[in-house]
Amino acid sequence: MRILAIADEESKALWDYYTPDKLENVDLIISCGDLNANYLEFLVTMASCPVLYVPGNHDSAYQERPPEGCENIDGKIYTHNGVRIMGLGGSMKYKNGPYMYTERAMGRRIRRLIPDMIKHRGVDIVVTHAPVKGYGDMVDLPHRGFASLSRLLYALRPVYLLHGHVHASYLSRFKREMVHPSGTILINAYDKYAFEFKESDRKVINRRMLLRNFITG
């Protein structure tokens, strides 16, 4: 399955200078937030595949007018062709507003999804807006990652975590991919990034083991 991950800035190649070949062989598009709703609607119209999204900290307009034709996976697990995808949008809370969470609040959001994780016997891809703390984030509060996401990865062991929020221009050494100690591949989807998800990568976790991981993690 070829997945196109997008975040933070609308790609001129996919919008201003779009040609049909740009989305050839793309099986799924996943937005990690902070993108114009019109952009997502354009992509879902032009592509022959679903567009999934989580909101970013600048997506308050989604509350009034969410991207039509696209699937909001924030706070839920969505399955596409057998691939289990969990969404956790938003950033660290640095002011009042939607899609902003304290560390404790993000931890609560994760715990609410444990029954669904057990039901689906794990998750293959976690989609967030903010990064994992200590992995591609920054020291300032608005761009700081969540430690609770790191604990989630140790318990869940997904193949990928996709995020946005930290633009390539923010860092002197931007890394598109990193590997978390849990083995999960972390991808910063800034602008656009395509990758292959192989069926052989899927992991099925024993329900009791998954629950034990959260209890002891």
C-alpha positions in Angstrom: 0.0 0.0 0.0 1.4 3.4 -1.0 0.6 6.1 1.5 1.0 9.8 0.9 1.5 11.7 4.2 1.0 15.5 4.3 1.2 18.2 6.9 1.6 21.9 7.8 2.0 23.5 4.4 0.0 22.9 1.2 2.3 21.4 -1.4 2.5 23.5 -4.5 3.3 20.4 -6.5 0.0 18.9 -5.4 -2.2 22.0 -5.6 -0.8 24.9 -7.6 1.0 22.7 -10.1 -1.1 19.6 -9.9 -1.1 17.0 -12.7 -2.8 13.7 -12.5 0.4 11.7 -12.4 1.3 13.3 -9.0 -1.3 10.9 -7.3 -0.8 7.9 -9.5 -0.4 4.7 -7.4 -1.3 6.4 -4.2 -3.7 4.1 -2.2 -4.2 6.4 0.9 -3.6 10.0 1.8 -3.1 10.9 5.5 -3.1 14.5 6.7 -1.3 15.2 10.0 -2.9 18.6 10.4 -2.6 22.4 9.9 -3.8 22.2 6.3 -6.4 24.2 4.5 -9.8 22.3 4.2 -10.0 23.3 0.6 -6.7 21.6 -0.1 -7.9 18.3 1.5 -11.1 18.6 -0.5 -9.1 19.1 -3.7 -7.0 16.0 -3.0 -10.0 13.7 -2.2 -11.6 14.9 -5.4 -8.6 14.3 -7.6 -7.4 11.1 -5.9 -9.0 7.7 -6.3 -8.5 6.9 -2.6 -9.6 8.1 0.8 -8.2 11.1 2.6 -7.8 10.7 6.4 -6.9 13.6 8.7 -6.3 14.7 12.3 -6.6 18.4 13.2 -3.6 20.5 14.1 -3.4 23.4 16.5 -4.2 25.8 13.7 -7.3 24.0 12.5 -10.0 25.6 14.6 -11.9 26.4 11.4 -12.5 22.6 11.0 -15.1 22.9 13.8 -17.3 25.2 11.7 -16.4 23.6 8.3 -14.5 20.3 8.3 -13.0 19.1 5.0 -15.9 17.6 3.0 -15.4 14.1 1.7 -12.5 13.4 4.1 -12.5 11.1 7.1 -11.7 12.6 10.6 -9.8 9.9 12.5 -9.1 12.0 15.6 -9.7 10.0 18.7 -10.6 6.8 16.9 -9.2 3.8 15.1 -9.9 3.5 11.3 -9.2 0.5 9.2 -8.4 0.7 5.5 -7.7 -2.5 3.6 -6.8 -4.2 6.9 -4.4 -1.5 8.0 -5.4 -0.2 11.5 -4.8 3.6 11.8 -5.3 5.5 15.0 -5.6 9.3 15.1 -4.5 11.7 17.9 -4.5 15.3 16.7 -3.6 18.5 18.4 -0.5 20.0 20.0 0.8 20.9 23.5 -1.5 23.5 25.1 0.2 26.9 24.9 -3.0 29.0 24.9 -6.7 28.5 25.1 -8.3 27.0 22.0 -9.4 23.7 20.4 -7.0 20.9 19.6 -4.6 21.8 22.4 -3.9 19.5 25.3 -1.8 19.3 28.4 0.4 16.2 28.8 -2.2 14.8 31.3 -5.1 15.5 28.9 -3.3 13.7 26.0 -2.7 10.8 28.3 -6.4 10.6 29.1 -7.2 10.6 25.3 -4.9 7.7 24.8 -6.3 5.7 27.7 -9.8 6.2 26.3 -8.7 4.3 23.2 -7.3 1.3 25.0 -10.6 -0.8 24.6 -10.5 -0.1 20.8 -6.8 -1.0 20.7 -7.6 -4.3 22.4 -10.6 -4.9 20.1 -8.4 -4.3 17.0 -5.5 -6.4 18.5 -3.1 -3.5 18.0 -2.6 -0.6 15.6 -0.3 -0.4 12.6 -0.1 3.4 12.1 -0.5 6.2 14.7 -1.3 9.6 13.2 -0.6 12.7 15.3 0.0 16.3 14.8 2.6 16.8 17.5 5.7 14.7 17.6 6.9 12.4 20.3 8.8 14.2 23.1 12.5 14.0 22.4 12.1 12.8 18.8 12.0 15.7 16.3 10.3 18.2 18.6 11.6 21.5 19.9 12.2 22.9 23.4 9.6 25.7 23.3 6.2 24.8 24.7 4.2 25.2 21.4 6.4 22.7 19.6 7.2 20.4 22.4 6.2 16.7 21.9 4.1 14.5 24.2 5.8 12.0 26.5 2.6 10.1 26.6 3.0 9.3 22.9 6.3 7.6 23.8 4.6 5.4 26.4 2.0 4.6 23.8 4.6 3.4 21.4 6.3 1.1 24.0 2.9 -0.5 24.7 1.5 -0.6 21.2 4.6 -1.1 19.0 3.0 0.3 15.8 5.0 0.1 12.6 4.7 3.9 12.0 3.9 7.1 13.7 3.2 10.0 11.4 3.2 13.6 12.6 3.6 17.2 11.5 3.8 20.4 13.5 7.6 20.9 13.2 8.4 22.4 9.9 11.6 21.7 8.0 12.5 25.4 8.3 12.4 25.3 12.1 15.3 22.9 12.4 18.9 23.2 11.3 19.0 19.5 10.8 15.6 18.3 9.7 15.1 14.5 9.8 12.3 13.1 7.8 12.5 9.7 9.5 13.6 8.6 12.9 13.4 5.3 14.8 11.9 5.2 18.3 13.4 2.7 20.8 10.2 0.7 20.6 11.1 0.0 16.9 8.4 2.3 15.6 9.4 4.4 12.6 8.6 8.1 13.1 7.9 10.2 10.0 7.6 13.9 9.9 5.0 14.5 7.1 5.8 18.2 6.6 4.8 19.2 3.1 4.4 15.7 1.6 6.1 12.3 1.9 5.2 9.0 0.3 6.1 5.6 1.6 5.2 2.0 1.2 3.3 0.0 3.9 3.9 -3.7 3.4 1.4 -6.3 4.5 4.2 -8.2 6.1 4.8 -5.2 8.4 1.5 -5.7 10.2 1.7 -6.8 13.8 -1.1 -8.6 15.7 -0.8 -8.2 19.4 -2.3 -10.6 22.0 -5.1 -8.8 23.8 -3.8 -9.7 27.2 -0.3 -8.7 26.3 -1.5 -5.3 25.1 -3.4 -4.6 28.2 -0.4 -5.7 30.3 1.8 -3.4 28.4 -0.4 -0.4 29.3 -0.7 -1.5 32.9 3.1 -2.0 33.4 4.3 0.7 31.0 
